[in-house]
């Protein structure tokens, strides 16, 4: 049985492109050792944070090695097992290679229960992006009823979850996204109070118009000029939650912008960066709550699915063009 | 009995100057009503935050009114009382006018106990600046033994207290100040581990050299380029405490600098602005602890005293030139 994998063959400078990636094929799969399982990839997740790992720079997570298989969130099915806890047919999620098949040690994966939520959600709303929204908003933001919450990248996997949880907590939610379709989805389907299309609206005017009482919480996935306008509106003791800065992930040098420290002092405001790994000890609790909310219809989600392992690089590049509404997945094989 | 007062007659643009202020004399003092006391000013405090109040902009505290008496921290002595809780001779501290004499309601002042610490310290290390250091460092910074703490504006009233408390908590402390005299004082007298003279040292090199294990806490009184270099060195879960941004208080437009949000995400770091008023409910506890530390010699302080009410504007302007080592006071009358 052959295997296909996607390698990083060149570190991107600026926007990633096709030449950074290469699809390779191997004739056979490695044999399983005791305690290992063979997993056939069903879904593969592309996420903005991966851009950081593609540059050589050290960050909170090691850079991807050149000429090796890329890795990320994978949902798959066990097709061979040398571990008593896993049987053929089990669905699992783990951080594995961008390949048709992966050999994994059992501690590298978690078993999924398809009766709680569709298995693909283990890469989205009941997975890493959902947990990111959950802990960032609730632990750092501590939203209170009646507060005003602004979310950038609002139609993405994290942003759309943040906005919905904020609504569950009784907040007024304003989402910022980049297409009319996304804005309509946020307002009509997810019941955001207001939406701003940063590509067509005057952000400054709209932010001002929609936040007459100022901004208590800003959940920022984007950074840059959009954030500058939101941050100007913060209230006393506001919380700015820094989740991502996708607008600058492809920057080739450090960007400059207005210094915000003076405003943070004036407003006794907090700005906090985080990654989901900071909450590793609480993931189980978070997944349980998210699963319940999804199951009971309190949280909705959308997926944007591209077919074929060979199209994973394209799906990844699309993240930086704002192509995806909801969680971007690549479907590698049939469920 | 006549009274002299200093008015704000013009809002400063950029660096404040003599023309912004005017000394006026009145022939007599207002009569006391029930519940009021007449206070002769002994010390008057000039503080960087006052620059914000001199501009018309609304902030966490109302702007000073034009052509009215400036106000700030005052230590004085009761010379007449229509309140049973205060008797002639009592020492008090309060936020009062820049005048030889003030009529105050009793709730506007707190009584001082000169046996705990010299009365002038009620404007410094056992007063607002001391509390600022205490709550900022301990509540936001949560310093742990062995951590590396960097303080900018280290020789000022707040900074010198921050560094000493950090030493009491077992931290390694690096101070940044602007004269050799200040640096020597911090190192020799206050036992800071390392000092950097930002006017003569290469800040980037020195910060790197003195923080081989990175920066866990940065207590920032200054902002601007100096802070940029310190922030580059932050560790995972670092805390950046924004107390003041004196380098930009005289700026006439919003300054630009490197965007730091990306780094805060990478490091899961916190940046928090605050003012001492955020901790109003805990001031008593803080003053008690600071008084004990001063009394037992665990905290040292210096004062820089200018004589004469008429010289208060000069003393204030000097804050922005780095003139003061320790707390800047104006002595208005003899103790």
Interface residues (C-beta under 8 A of the other chain):
Chain A: X52 X59 X60 X220 X223 X224 X227 X236 X237 X242 X243 X244 X245 X248 X254 X255 X256 X257 X258 X259 X261 X262 X263 X264 X265 X266 X267 X268 X269 X270 X271 X272 X273 X274 X275 X278
Chain B: X52 X59 X60 X220 X223 X224 X227 X236 X237 X242 X243 X244 X245 X248 X254 X255 X256 X257 X258 X259 X261 X262 X263 X264 X265 X266 X267 X268 X269 X270 X271 X272 X273 X274 X275 X278
